[in-house]
């Protein structure tokens, strides 16, 4: 029998692990058979170490009896590809104006390289992931998204044409139900199809919210590059009600790109999702800490 020297540092690490597992047990029982929808993007998707951690976390959730559904983004990767083929990009309110030439590149990047890379990472970690576009099986039916903008000089409001930018009109719940009752882990690219067969580029947060509602998910997670929702002093707000979140937007505490994320969370909750969480995907295993520990790591938004 080999000698086993007592290592105090190692013993403390194992003790912390044991405590975490003990704390996680009630949550494992609570979430067994439930569906989580995870929007995956930002720095976490571009860093190989974090990407590997994410894949392992998803497989662990599946083995624990949870049904994870992943919706991924890919804005930076799309931007790089458009640069390589010398196509200029323009943004309006954070949305990429997408003409016919651009939407072809968007679909190629999202439904192709990114989607398959995420699925393969999960497969490598021991899961059974299947990469899907919203066009597959008519999973996501979309309609054209329009934006109104008021001219500050004339005060005249005009409709901005964003091209082939869409929003979900219908998510097929039967496809999601079939996947939920299988060993497969869906990885969805945010591409939708219009009534006339058009391809639409859809914001991944928006798709995640719509998929969460259609799949009757108990939780939606938005992995971002920020800690969560912060107060005016820069401190993390661990929990908010829908009413409280709207008040913070009205007061100007929540601003910029966080507003559409909060609105997506609110909409999903109004459609039946129990809670939505905004958390930092740059922190290793942040989603597991949020799910399986008392303190959590991000900002949870509830109906009341």
N, C-alpha and C positions, 0 to 999 in steps of 0.2 A: 504493500500500500504506500503510495507516494506521500511525502511529508506535505502537510498543509499548514503553512505559516499564517498566523493571525495578522491580518492587515486591517488596522483600525479604519482607514479611509474607505477601503472597499466594503467593510462591514456597515459603515454609515450609509453608503450608497445603496446597498441592498435593503437596509432598514427603511430608507425613504421609498424604495420601490415597493416593498411590502405594504407600507402604509397607504401608498397610492392605490394599490390593488384592492386593499380592504375598503377604501373609500369608494372605489369604483363599483363594487359588487351591487349595491342597491340600484345604481343607474343601469347596469347591465340587465337586470331583471325588468326594469321599467321600460326600456327601449326595445326589448326583444320583439321582433316582428314588425317594428315601426319603420317608416321610411324617412330618410334624411336626404334633402337635396343640397348639393354643395356646388357653389359657383367657384371655380378654380381659375385663377389668373394672377396677374401681377408678377412681382419678383419671385414668388414661390414657384411659378411655372418655369421661370428662366434659369433657376439655380439647380444644378444637377443633384446636389446633396439634399436640398429641400424637396425636390421632385421625387427623389427616392423615399424620403421620409413620408411624403404624402401618400405615395402608392402603398407603402407598408401600413399606414394608418387606415386606408380604405379597406385593405384586405382584412385587417383586424376587426373592423366594424362588421364586415360581412360574416366573418367567423363567429362574432358575438351575437349574431341573429338580427342585426340591423340591415335594412335594405338601402344601401347608398346609391344615389343617382348623381352623376357628375355632369355639370354643364361648364364647358371651358370657354375662355376668351382667347385672345390672340392679337390684340391691337399692335404691340411692338413688332411682332413677326410679320404682320401684314404690311406695316410701314416699311420694313427693311426690304421686303420683296417688291413693293411698289417702287422703291428707290432703284432697285437693281434693274427694273424694266423701264425706268424713266417715266413713270406715271406720277403726276403731281397730285397731292392730297389736300383737300380743304375740309376744315371742321366747322360745324355750326352747333353751338351749345354742347360741345363734346362728342357730337356724332359725325362720323366720316361721310361726307357727300360721296355717293357711290353711283357712278355712271355704269353703262353696260360693260365697258372694258375693265373697270375697277372691280365690279362684282364678280367677274370671272376669276380674278386673282384672289379676291377674298375667299371665295368658295374653295379654290385650290389649296390655299394655306390652311383654312379652318377645318374643312372636311377631309383634307389629305394629310399633310405632314404633322400638324399639331394633334389632330384627333387620334391618329394611329400611334403617335409617340406616347400620348397619355395612356391609351389602352395597353400598349405593349409594356409600359412601366408597371402597370398593375398586374399584368400577366406574369411578368418577371418576378414580382413579389409574391406570387403564389395564388393570385386571383384568376377569375375568368371574366375579363372585360370584353365588351363588344362596342366598337366604335360606330356611332350613328350620326348622320346628318338629320336635321329636321325634315329634310325632303324624303328620307327613307320611310316607306310605308305610309307617307302622308302624315308623319308624326306632328309636324308643326305647319298649320295653315296660317299664312300671314297676309297682312294687308299693308298697303303703302302708308308710311308714317309721314305726316306733315307737321311743320312747325310754323307758328305765327310769330312775326316780329314787328314791333312798332318802330317806325322811323322817329328818332328823337327830335328831328327838326320839323317835320310836317305833322307828326302825331298820327300818321296814317299807318294802319296795320296791314301788312301784306303776308301772303303765304309763301314760305320758302320751299322750294323743290329740292329735296335731298336725294333724288334719284331712287335707286333700288335699296333704300333703307326702309325696313319694315317693322311691324310690331305683331306679336302673336294674336291671332284671331281665334284660333281653336287648337288645343292640344289633344291628341287622341288618347283618351284614358285607357282604352283597351290594350294598346301596345304597351303602355307603361305597366298595366296590371299583369300582363303576361310575363314581362321581364322581372317584376317584383316577386313573382312566384317561382322563379327559376334560380339557378346558381350564377346567372350572369349579372355583371355589373355594367349598367349602361353608361357610356361616355358620349355626351351629346354635343355636337357642334351647332352653334346658334345660327343656323341657316334655315329659312322657311321657304315655302312655295306658295305663290299666289293663285287666285282662281283661274288665271289664264296660263298657268305654268311658269310664271316669272320666278326668278330666284331673288330672295330678299336677304340682305345682311341685317341681322337683328342684334341689338345690344345684349351681351351675355347675362348681365344682371336681370334684365327684363325677362329673358327666356327662363332663367332659374326660378323667378317668382311665379311665372305661368305654369311651369312644370311642377313646382311644389304644390300649387293649388290643384292641378289636375290629378296628381298622384296621391292627394290627401296626406301629404307629408306632415309629420309632427314638428319638424324643424327645417328651416332653411338657413344655410350658412353662406355668407359672402366673405371669401378670403380676399383681403385687401393689402395695401402697403401702409396701412396706418393701424394704430392700436385698437381703434374703435371710435366711438363718439366721445369727443372731449368737451369739457365745459370751458368757460371763458378763461379759466386759469390753466388750461392745458391738462387738466386731470381727467382720467378716464371715468366715464359714467358707466358703471357695470350693468345697469338695468334702466329701461325706459318704458313707459306706456305709450300707446299710439297717441293719446292726447298730449302727453308730455313731449314727445318727439315733434309733433306739429307746433307746439308752443315754442320750442327751441329754434325751429325754422323761422317762425314769425318774428322772434326777438333778434335774429341774426347771429345766434350762437352757432347754429349749423349752417354752413355756407358752401358755395362752390360745388365740387364734384360729389360731396357727401349728400347733398340734397336729393339727387335722383336715386341714390342707394337707399336712403331712408324711405323715399316714396315707394320704391319697389318692395321694401319690407312691409310697409303699411298696407299696400295693395294685397300682398300675399296673405297677410293676417286677416284682412277683411274677406278674403276668399276661403278662409277656413284653416289656414296653417296656424298651428298653436303658438309658435314663436319664431322670430327671425334673429339671427346673430351676425353682427359685423365684427370680424376679428382679424388679427395680424397674421397673414400667411407666412411672413418672414421668420416667425418664431417656430422652431421645430416642435412638432406635435401639438401645436396650439389648439387644434380642433379636438383632440382627445382630452386635453386638459379642460377645455370648455364643457365637453360632454360629460366627463366622468369624475369631475371634482366639484366640491361644494362652491369654491370661490370663482371658478371659471377664469377666462382670460380676456374676453371681449365685451361688447355691449349687446345685451339681449333686449329685444323689443317685444312686448306682449300687448294683448288687447286691453287689459286692465290690471 
